[in-house]
Amino acid sequence: MANIKSQKKRNLTNAKRAERNKAVKSELKTRVKSAIATAGTDDNAEQVRLAIKRLDKAAAKGVIHPNQAARRKSRLIKSVSAV
């Protein structure tokens, strides 16, 4: 454990951010999986829209890199339209 007060605070802040980022990344994976699972059904368009929305939000908040969000959206659309 750090002895410097600012470093103690930084450790707490990093832990909070890591927990929040973990939750966002977990939701991303869930949304993408559900969008792929519903490929070919009536509900698919809505699931894909929600997955893309979450990817964009994560990129805007800095959880993932914008290029990663673009790549994942592209792969999602490609895999859904292939079915």
Number of C-alpha atoms within 10 A of each C-alpha: 6 10 7 9 9 10 12 13 12 13 14 12 12 12 12 12 13 13 11 13 17 13 11 19 16 11 16 20 14 13 21 20 15 16 25 20 13 16 18 14 8 9 11 17 15 12 20 23 13 17 25 23 15 20 27 18 17 20 17 13 12 11 18 17 15 17 10 12 20 15 11 16 19 12 12 19 14 11 13 17 11 9 8
